[in-house]
Amino acid sequence: MSIFRQKEFEIIPNYLNDDEVKYLTEELTSLDRSNFQHDLHVPNAFSIYNFMPFVEVLCNKLHIAANIIQEPLLPGYAYARKYQHGDDLYKHTDRESCEVALSVHLYGDKDWPIFFEKTNGEVLELNLKPGDALLYEGHINQHWREKYTGNEYGQFFLFYVKSRGKYASNYFDLDVQAMRAVSDTQRQKLLDASKRFKK
């Protein structure tokens, strides 16, 4: 049994280097409000599905998650949120396209732990630094956050499926409606920005 399977999670320090954190933070915070979608989990948050800079990370860093869980993976989708003061996240598990999940912290003016429940019922309180990532199996382990007492907290999620697993057909979980919410101008901006992304 792998170490990940025993622990059920892994914190990956410096999953993003400082330049990547700075670049992705600028990309997320520079978006016009019209580019964000309504979020059923956190109605007050600003959320966006498959924003291209995060999709690039989803693909470019797939090998990191695959090496840790010791199984081949396929990309699912990327999702980002800007949380606001008073936001919380109710206790939940994720859908099947989120079989393997990474929660990546970008910025925030106050620490905000994520609560993570192991299958034996043990609850862990985990804090991430900018650039750190939490790897877990989103469809198995319940996770949540209490109310945020700071002003703004930015993070994104990367989701994968196991290519030899029962959810393999959920790869490239493309939401066409969400992608159409990005204007042609913004899409060109993302394409231009991708050329300077440091892998």
C-alpha positions, 0 to 999 in steps of 0.5 A: 500500500502506498504512503498516500493510500495510508495517509489519504492526503498529501500536502505538497509544499511549493507545488507552485514556485513564487513566479507561478504564484505571482502570475496566476494571482495576477491572472485571477485578480485581473478578471472582470466580474462578468467572467465569473460564474455563480457558485452553488457551493459558495454563493458569495464567491467569485468562481470560474471554470476551466480558466486557461492558465489553470488548465495549463497547470492541470495538464503541465503538472499532472505527473506530480499527482500521478507520481504521488498516488502511483497511478496514471491519471487523466485531466478532469477540469480546473476551477478557481474561487475568490472567497470573500469575508464571511464565506464558508464551505459546507461539509461535502464530497466531490462528484466523480470527475473529482476523483483525485483533487488538488486544492492549491492556495494562491493568496489571502490576507488571513490563514484559513484552514481546510478541514479534512475527514479521513475514512476512519472518522479522524478530522484534520485541520490543514493550513496551506501557504501560497504555492502549497497544494493539498492532494486528496480523493475528493469523491471519498474524503469529506472536506469543508471550511468554516467562515473566512474572517479575512477579506479575500482568499484566492485558490484553485482546484485541479481535478483528475480521474484515474485512467484505469479506474471506474471514472476514467470516462469523465476525463476532460470534463468540459462545460461548454456553457461555462467556457462560453461565458469567457468573451472572445477578448478575454480568451485572446488575453488568456492565449497571449498570457499563456505564452509567458507562463513559466512551466 
